[in-house]
Amino acid sequence: MIRLLTSSTFSGPIHPLLPLGKAHLIPVEILSEIFLLVLLDRPYAKQRLELVCQRWYSIMSSTPGITSRLWIRRATKKEVVQAFIQRRKTRFAVIVDVNHEGDGEDFNSDEFHASLMVACQAASRWQFLKLLSFPPPGEYNALDTVVQPLESLTGFIMPKNCDLGSFLEPLMTAISTTTLPCLTKLDLSDSRAVLFLAQPTCPHYFFSLTNLTITLSRRMESPADILPHLRRLEYFEAQRLYLPIYPPGASLPLIQTLSYLSLKSVSVQWMAGKVFPALEICNITFPHHIDAICVQPVTMLACRELIYDSNGLDPLRHFHHPPLDLLRVRSGQWNVRRGNPQFVAICPTLFASAQSLCDLDLEVKCSERLLVLALHLLPTLVCLCLRLTSPHALSETFFQRFVARRSNAGSPCEMAALPRVPLCAKLTVLDVYYRRWLRGHEKKGLIPVFSDIVSSRFSEKDSGLSLCFDAPNQNWGVQMPVESACDVAIDGNHSAIGISSPYGIIPLEWYEGSASTSLSDVPFKEAEYLVAHHRLSIGCLSTLHNLVDLRVGYRPDILPTAPPPTLPLFRTLRVFTAENIHPSFLVGQTFHKLERCRMSLHGEGPSLSEGRVTDMPVCTTLDVDDLALLATFKLPQICELGASFDHPEFNMIWETSIAVNVNLSGLEILHVYGSYQQANLIQVLRCLPVLKSLIIGNGSDLGADFFGEFVRTPPNETAAMMQSHNEGHVSGVFCPMLRSLLIEECDLTQRPELIPVFRQVVTVRAWCGFPLKRFTLFDFAHRRKTRLIGRQGGFAVKTIVLGGDVKRFRLDI
């Protein structure tokens, strides 16, 4: 909601001009100006503003400065297009996208043809035409005309690698035969469209352009003479455009106006001997007729970013420019012997910008010595990107030069690390791109060095070292070593793997913004730790043969629901935590080495009638929030258990499944949380003869009867119990080995009736020889804890204020 505010002074109170809920009293003219100001800084807010109410939608639709968008997709109806055009009297943008992922598979060619033809009737009001995707020729009726001239068109974008079929000629005809003083943006991807508009009869078409992009999938058969007609062009991007050879004195107005130039497989002959006063960014890839530049150099008076990609880098020295901020160079030479001369050729450019160069991107094979010498002469470098073929390209010794201090790992001396000046002292970002990551000893040595670089230099969140590969979604960031996988600090949309080293676990974070993307491959096959917030494919899990610690996030579809029993992790995992896991991933499997486990259930619980269990022969610590899931686990060596005992069929599940599959005779720690019945909890505790620690997560419903169980003994058997206890036999006492009792969510000030029971528990158990060494009540609502201290014949209560970092109890997994 928008609130209009006023104040007499900047420091005085601010009062609303209108009361809340009275925004409908704001005049239309004022709202229109407000909307224009908001969309100027936040264009993405347009849809939100339109959805506030019908009045705002109508105002935004009728405001001339706000462009409405007409989408024509697979499922668009003719009536919808007609209603859109009738509601608006101003210009609008047309976007055609038949491959939109939100539409179904069905395509009605007649409906698409009718919708597009209705839109063409209002072509004079088209402000922008963007064709994201178009149906293949033959799937729709012929479009042979555009009824009205495109007199309001400011921009046109064609789809990449798409044939417009019969719609191309009438569309180009409408554009080329219409006076277009406002056309400023053009994006073409069809050579026929380029040649059509490059005819001598329509040079006026290019006069007003400020942004021109021509991206062709194949080289044109004949040249397109368009450069002399580009009078106002500022942005020019061309790929496989066939330009004619221009004489030295040809008049090319774009030379004076260009600020961005990107050419790929395009002739640069027209640039020879020219002076570009406004060109700031220049990108040349596989240029044609580059020899002309070597004869007549190019001068770029304002250039700050230069990108050059070619097998031969010698022409780069013939580009004259001021000191650069960014330089990206790539050479296709395949070995160091051929690459060294190419690197030497770019050294004059590097040294000329030594005091200003902040960003360097290199893909040139050369010797480590040459590269180190060059980097030593670049004191201002902030971002460095090295594009390499494999880990063999640059050794550990090279990367150790980036470490800001020497490591003392393995040294018997406890002296502090000696400081040293590293390579590129101001470097904050180091990106290493590998085409492939080899298996073998070389990567085991590089990863610890990368971690040393991060630990010694990069402490800020927006800085660090990343590893990238020529494979889809393979961007990994190196982090500082941690002691355990639970210490890996990553965003909820990221995943990470961990590799063991002498310094600890080295996490490598997978940078992928969308959590819906699947992590289908991990190049680091030796990874032992995996923290996953993305879907894990069977293929990915099958390649990780050394995985000992797997931690899965809260999404329910991260793990496959029906994995094969031959997955390596079933034989290697020692620690496993999973939130919202599907029971079918577990049932019938055997975790041969699993020692610690935490999981919560997603979907319906497992079927207990089938009798299929999950075998964990060496598991000692388990935290599970579902009683039915616990009933399917076979746990012969469980020592620490966290669970919720809330289930309508508790007695049946406990007697028929849990008591059979779970060996509770050795359980020493029990953490109870969530909902439970007091009687059920008492039944469980009676089965735990060696329990030493009991933690109850919700003690607000526990009464005096429950705590009385800890001191209730059969009549006249106290002496017998004492004698049995002294002999090592402790039968007849409720939890005889219990030494620690922690109750959370229990406010003793609100429940004074429990104090006599607590006094009895503390004093009687101490007198009988079964003392509680720690009896603590936590009240998180009031940030305090209460310790009950007892000795033979004494009882004391001590209240302590909780700090802000105190958290609820969880088993350490």
N, C-alpha and C positions, 0 to 999 in steps of 0.2 A: 504494500500500500504506500502511496506517496503522501507525505506530510509537508505542507507549506509552513515554513518557519520564518520568524522575524525576531529581531532584537534591536534595542536602541544602541547598544554597544557590543563589541565583540566579546567582552568579558562578562556581560550581564546575562540574566536569565533568558532562555529561549522559549517563546510561547507559540503554540500552533494557531494559525489564522482560522483554521476550520477544526471543529471537533472531530474525533475519530468516528468513522462510519459515514461521513458527509462528503466524500470525495466526488459524488455525483453533482455537487454544486459548483465544481470548478468549470469554468467556461471551456468550450471546445478549443478555442484558439490557444489558451494557455496550456491545455493538455497536449496539443500538437507540438508546441515548442518544447515542452518537457520531454516528450517521446523522442524528438529529434536529438536533444542533448544527450539523453541516455544512450541511444543507439550509436551516437558518434563515438563513444568510448567502449560500448558493449554491444556490438551488433548481434551477438548470440542471444541477447535478451528479447529479441523481437517476438518469438513464439510465446514466451512466458507472458509478455504484456498483452498479447492478443487473447490469451486464455483467461484473463482476469474476469471480464464480463463482456456482454454483447456491445455495450456502448464503447468500450475501449477498442474492441475489434473494429467497429465501424469507423471510429476516428482514425485509427492507424491505416485502414484501407483507403481512406479518402485524403490523407495527408500527402501532398505532392512529393515531399522529400523522402518518404519511406517507400521503398520498393517492395511490392508484394510478389510472391513467387507462385507461378502456376506449374504444378508438377503433372506430367503426363507419363503414366507408367503402364504396366501390363494390365492392371485392374481398373484403370481410370475410365469412368463412364462419360459419355457425351453430355449428359445432363449436368454433371458436376462442373465441366468446363464452361458450359453456358452460364451457369449460375455464378461462377467466379467472375467472368467477364462482365456480366450485367451489374454486379454489385460495385464494380470499380469504374471510375471515370478517369483515373490517372494511368500512367504507364506502369508496366509490370514486366517481370522476367519470366521467361519460359524455360523450363528444364525438362528434358526428355530422358527418361531412364527406364528402359524396359527390363533391365537386369537387376532391378532393386531387390535386395535380399529379403525385404519384407513382403514381397508378392509371392503368389503361388506359381505353379508350373504352367497353368492354363493360360493361353494367349488367344484372345479373340481379335483376329485381324480386322474385321469390320468395325469393331468398337474402337480400336486404335486409330484406324483411318478416319473415322467420324470425329473423334476427339481432336486429332491434329488439324483437320480441316476447319473445325469450329474455331480453333485457336488462330488459324491463318486468316480468318475473316477480320480479326482485330490486330493484324500484323503491324499496322501503323502505330500501335501503342506498345509494341515490343521494345523494352529498354535493353534487354539482354537475352540472348539465345544461347543456351548451353545444352549441348547434346552429349550427355554422359555415355549413353549406350543406345543403339538403334537396332531394330529387328533386321535380320538378314533379308536381302532382296528375295521376293517370292513369298514371304510370309505375311504380306499386307498388300492392299490394293495400291495401284500406281498413284503417286502424288504428282500431278502434272502442273500444278499452278500454286502460286502464292498470290492471293487476290489483291491485297493492298500493299503499297510500297512500304519499305522498312525505314521510314523517315525519322523514327525516334531511336533507332538502334545505336547503342554505344559499345556493345561488345558481342563477339560471336566466338564460340568454342566448339570445335568438332571432336567427336570421339576418336580415341586412338585405335588404330588397327581395325577400323570399322567401315564398311561400305554403305553409303547412304542410298545407293541404288538410284531409282528414278527421282528421288527427292533432291539430289545434288544439283542438277541443272536448273530447275525452277528456283531453287534457293539462291544459287549463285547469280542467276539472271536478275532476281529481285534486288539483290545487293548491288550488283554492278551497274544497273540502270537507274539507281536512285541516288540523288544527291545526299551525301552522308557527311555533313559538316561536324556531327557529334560523334562519329565512330572513332574510338580511341584504342580498343583492344580487339585483337584478332588472333585466334589460335587455330591453325590448319594442320591436318594430318593426312590429306589426300593430295597427291601431285596434280590430279585433274583440277582440283579447286585452285591450286596455286597458278597453274597455267591459264586457267579461265580468267582469273582476275589480273593476270599479268599481260593481257592483251593490250595493244596500243590504244584501243577504244575506251579503256576505263582506267587511266592512270590516276584520276582524281580519287579513286578508292583508297589510295595509300596516303593521301595528303595529310589527313588529320590523325593518323595512327601515332600513338605514343608507346604502345606495347604490341609487339609482333612475335609470335611463336610459330615456327614451321617445323614440325616433327614428322619426318617421312620414314617409312619402314624400308624403302628401297630408293636407290638413286634415280633421279629423274632422267628421262631420255633426251630432253631438250632444255636449254637454259631459260631461266626466268629473269628478265631484266627489270627488277623492281627497285634496286637501290637508289637510282636517281629520283624516285618519286617519294621517298621517305623523308619528309621535311621536318617532322617534329618528333621523330622516333627517339625514345629514351631507353627502352628495353627491347633487346633483339636476341632471340634464341633460335637457332636453326640447326637442323640435323639432316644430312644428306640432301641439302638444297643445292641445285645446280645453278651456279652463277656464271654469267659470261665474263670474258676477259675485258677489263675496263682500261682504256688508255690512261697514261699518267695524269693528264689534265682533266679527266672527267669530273663533272660537278656532282658531288655526293653530299647533300646537306646533312645526312645523318652523322657524319663525322663530327660535326659541331655540337650535336645534341645528345649523343649516346652517353649513358651512364652505366649501363650493364650490357655486356656482350658475351654470348656463349655460342661457339661454333663447334660442331662435330662433323667430321668428314665433309667439310665445306671449304671452298677456296678462300684463301686469305690474300690473294693477289691484290685485291682492291685496297688493302690496308697499307701496302708498301709505300714508304716515303711520306705517309700522312701523319699529321699531328692531331691527336684527340685531346681537346682541352677539358672535357667533362667526364671522360671514361674513368670510373672508379673500380669496376670489377671486370676482369677479362679472363675468359675461360676458353682455351684453345685445345681441342682434342683431335688427333689424327688429321692435321690440316692438309689441304691440297695446295699445290703451288707455293710451298713454303720457301722455295729458292728465291722468290721475289723479295721476301723479307730480308734475306741474307745480303742482298744487293742494296736495297733501300730500307734502312731500319725504320721501325715504327716508334713514334714518340707519344707517350701517354702521360700528360702533365699532372693528372689527378689520381692516377692508379694507386690503390692501396692493397688490392687483392689480385694476385696473378695465379692462374691455374693452367698448367701445361702438361699434356699427355701425348707422348710420341716416342717411337723407338729411338729417334735421334734427338738429343737435347741441345745440340750445338746452336740451333737457331734461337734458343732462348736468350742468348747474350745480345741479340739484335733488337730486343724489345727494351727501349729506353724509358725509364720511369723513375719517379722519386722513391725514396726508401719505402719498402713494403711493410705492411702489418701482417700479411698472410701470404704464404707461398706453398702451393701444392704442386708437386712434380712427380710424374710417373714415367718410367721407361720400361719397355718390354724386353730388354736384353735378359737372357736367361742364365748368365753366369757372371762371376765376379770379374773375370778377365775382360769381358765385353762391357761390363757395367762400370768399371773404374773410370774409363775415359768419359763416360756420360756424367758421372758425378763430378769429375773435375770441370766439365763444361759449365755446370751450374754454380760452381764456387764463386765466380765473380758476382753473380746475382746475390748469393748469400752474404758475401762480405760487404757488398754495397748497402745492404739493409741490416747490418749487424746490430746497430744501435736502436732499431725500431721494430725488428721482426718479433712478433709475439706468438704466431701460430705457424708451425712448419709441419707439412704432411709429405712424407717421402715414401716412394716405392721405386727405389733404385738399388740394384744389387751392386754392392761395393765392399771393399775390405773394411773390417772393424776399425783399423787404424785411421783410414781416411775419414770415416764417419765421426770418430772421437775428436780428431783434430778440428773438423768443421764445427761440431757442437761446442767445443771449448771457446770458439770465437763468437758465440751467440749469447751474450749475457742477459738479454731481455726476453728470452724465450719463455713463454708461459704454457703453451700447449704443444705437445709433440706427438705426432702420429707416425708410427713405423709400420709399413705394410710389407710383410715377409711371406715367404713360401712355406716354411716349416721351422720348428725349433732349431734346426741346424744352421739357419741363416745367421743368427747372432748368438754368441755363446753366453754362458753365465758370467764370465769375466767382464764382458761388455756391460751387462746390466748392473753388475755390482758397482760400477762407477757412478750410478745414480743414487746409491745408498748414502745417506747423510752422515752415518757413523759406522765405524767398524763393529762387527759382531764379536762378542766374547764367548759365544756358545762353545761348550766343551773345554773351556780353559779353566784350570784349577785356581787361577787368580780371580779374586772378586773385585778387581778394579773396575771403575766405571768405563763405559765405552769411550774411546778417543774420538773427539770431533774431527771432521775433515770437510773440506769444501767439495761438494758433489758436482757431478756434471749437470749443467743447466740449473744453477742454484735457485732461480725463481720459478722453476717448473711447478705447476699445480695440477696439470692433467697429462697423463701419459697413456696413450692408446696404442696397443700392439695388435695388429691384424695379421692373422695367420690364414693362409689358404687351407692348410690342413694341420692337424695336431697329431704327431706321430706317437706310436706306442713304444715304450722303451725307457731307458734310463735317463734320456736327455730331459724329458719333461719333469721327472722327479727332482732334478736339480734346479730347474728354472722356477718352479712355483715357489719354493722357499725364498729365492732371491727376489721375486716379485713382492712377496709379503714383507721382506726387509725394506724394500723401497717404500711401501705404503706405511709401515710402522715408523720409519725414520723421517718421513717428509710430509705425508698427507694426513692432516688431522681434521680438516673441514669436510662437511658433508658433500659439498659440490666439487670436491677435488678427489683425485685418486688415480688408480691404474686400472684399465679395463683390457680384457682380452676378447677379441672378436675373430670370427671365422667366416669364411666364404660358404656359409650354409644358412638356411632360413632361421631367423630368431636365435642366433648364437652370439649373444653379447654377454660377457661375464665380467664382473667387477671383482678385483682382489681386495680382501679385507685384512685387517690385523689378526694375528693368531689369537685364539681363545682356548680356554681350558677344556670346555665340553661343548657339545652341540647345542645345549639349551642356552648357551651364551651368545649364539649367533644372532646379531641384531639386523633384521631385514624388514622391509615393508611388507604389509599383508598381501600385496599383489606380486611379490617376488618369490623366488625360490633360491636355494643355495645348496651347494655340495661342499663337503669338507675333505681335506687331504691331510693326513698326518705328517708331521715334521718334528725335528728336535725341539722346536719352539712351541709346539702345541698343535692345535687343529687350525689349518688355514682355510677360511671360508671363501668360496667363490660364488658371488651372487649373480643369479640369472636375471638380466634386465629385460623384462617384458611387461609393458603396462597393462595389458589385458589379462585378467585372471582366467578368462575362458580359453586362452591358448594352451595347447597341449605341449608339455615338455616331452618330445618324442625321442630325443637323443641327447646323451651327455658325452662330450668328447673325452672327458677325464675318466677313463674306465677304472682307474685305480682308486676312485673315490670310496671312502669308507663311511661318510656321513652324508645324509640328504635331508634337508628341511624343505618340504614341498607345499606350495600353495597353488600349484597348477596341476592339471590332469597329468597322470603318469601312464604312459602307454605300456603295454606288455613288452614291446620291443625295447623300450628304455630300461625297464626293470630287469629284463633278461641279460643285459650287457653289464650290469653292475654286480660283479662276482665277489667283491670284497666288502659289501655293505654290512656294517655292524650297528649302525644307528640310523633309524628312519623316523622322522617326525613329520606328520601330515597335518595340514591346517584344517580349518573349520568347514570347508566346502565338502558336500557329501559325495561328489563324483570324482575326487582326486584319484582314488585307487580303483582299479578294475573290479567289477563285481564277481567275476568268475575267472580267477587266475589259474593257470595250470599248476599242478603240485610240484613241478620241476623248477619253479622260480628259484634262483640262487639265494634270495633273501630268506627263504624258509630254513636254509641250512647255515646262514651266516649271521643273521640278526642277533644282537645281544640286547638292544634297547629299541622299543617300538612304542610310539605314541601316535594316536590317531583320533581326531574328533569327527563325529558323524560318519563312522565307518559302517559299511553295509555288512550284515552278518555273513553273507555268502562268501566274502573274501576270506573268512576265518574257518568256517565249519569244515571239518574233515582234514584240516591241514595239521602239520607237525612243525613247530618251531624248535629245532634241535638245540640251539644255543641261546635262546631268548632268556634273559635274566630279569629285565625290568620292562614293564609294559603299562601303558595308560590308554584307555580308549572309551569312547562314548558311542552309542548306537544311533544309526540313521535308518529310518523306515521301520517296518515290522520286525519284531524280535524273532530270533531263531525258533524253529520248530523243535520242541523238546521231545515230541513223540517219535521223531526219527532216530533219536539216540546217537546222532553224530556229534563227536566232541572235537575240540581243538586241543591238541596235546602240546603242553609246555613242560617238558620233563625237568628242566633246570631252573625254571622261573622262580625267583624268590620275592619279587616285589610286583604287585598288581594293583592298579587303580581302575575300577570299572563302575559306571553309574547305573547299570541295568542288571537286575537280579537274574533275569532270564539268560542274559549273555554270560554271566558268571557261571550259571549252571551248565554251560556247554564247555567249560574249560576243565581240563585235567591237569591238576596242579599238585604233584606229589611233594614238592619242596617249598611251598609258599611260607614266607616268614613275615612279610609286610603286606597288608591288604587295606585298600580304601574302597568303600562300596556304599551304596544305598540299599536298604533292605525293605523298600516300599514295594509291595506287590500283593495283589488280592489273593493270590494262591501261594503265599509265602510258605506255609507249613508243608504243602505238597512238594514244592520245588526244593525246599531244604532237605527233606527226608529222602526223596527219590533221586535227586541229582547232585546237589552240592555236597551233601554228607558222603556221597559215594565217590565223586570225582575229585574233591578237594581234601587234601590231608591237612586238617587244622591242628594237629597235635603239636606242630612246631611254630605256630603263628605267634609272633612276639609283638607286633605293632598292628593295631586296628584303627582305621580312620573311618568314622561313620558320618555321612553327610546327606543332605537332601531330606526327604520325608522318610519316616519309619514309624513303626508301632513299638511302644515301649515294651510290650510283652515279647515281640519278636526279637528285640535287641537283647533282652534278658536270656532268651533261648539260645541266641548265638554265643553270648559270653560264657554260658555254662559249658560250652564245647571247647573252650580255649584254656587249657591247663597251664600253659607257660607264657600267657600274655603279659608283657611287661609295660606296654604303653597303650593307652586308650584315648583317642581324640574324638570328641563328638562335636560335629559341626553345627548342630542346631539343638541347643539344650534348653530352649524356652519351654518345651512341652514336657520335660522330664520332671516327675514328681518325687515326693519323699519315698514312695514305695520302691522306685528304681534304685535310689542311692542306698536304701536300707538293705538291699541285697548284698552290698559289699561288707556288711557286718553280721548278717544273719547266719547263724550256725545251729546245728542240731543241739538239743539240750544235753548238758553234762558231757560235752565232747571237747571242751576247750583245752583241757589238759592233754587229751589224746592228740589233738591237733598240734599242740606245741611239741609234743614228743615226736610225732610223725614229721613235723617240719624240720626238727633238728637232725633227723635221720635222713633227710632228703626226700621224704614222701609228704606231699602237701594235699592229699585228697580231703574232701569235705569242706573246703573253703572256696567262696566265690572269687575267681581270678586270684589265686593265692600268690602268684609271682608279680602281680601288678605293682609297679613302682611309680608310674607317671599317669595322671588323670587330668586331661585338659578339656574343659567345657567351653565352647564358644556360644555367643548370644545368650548369655545368662547374666542378668542384672540382679545382684544380690540385694540391692536396696529395694527392689520391687517385690522380692520374694523372701521376706524375713523368715517364713516358716521353714525354709530349708537350712537355716543356720544350725539348729539343734542336730539335724541329721548329719550335716557336714562335720560338726564337732565330734559326733559319735564315730563317723567313718575314720577321721584322722586319729583320734585317741585310741579307739578300740583296736584298730589294725596295728597301731604302733605297740600297744600293750601285748597283743597276741603274737607279735613277731613277724607281721606282714605289713610293714609300714609303707606309706606312700611318701616317696622322696620329693615328689612334686605334685601338688594339687592346685590347679590354676583355673580361674574363671575369666573369660574374655567378654567385655561389653564394648563392641565396636561402635555402637550408636553414640556412646558417651566417651569413647576413646580412653578406656581404662581397663586395667586387669586387676584381679584380686587373687592374691596368693594365700592359701590356707596352710599354716605352718603348725605342725603338731609334734609333740614329743610325749613320752610316757607321762601321763598326768597333766599335760598342758595343751593349750590351743590358742593360736593367734591369727589375726586377719590383717593383711598388709595390702593396701591399695596403691597402684602405680599408674601414672599417666602414660598412655601409649604415645609413641612418636608417630610422625606422619608417614614413616616408611614401613610400618608394621602391616603385614598382610595375613590373610587367613592361611591356615595350615594346609599344605599339600604334601603328599609323599614326594620325596626327591627321586625323580626319574629322568 
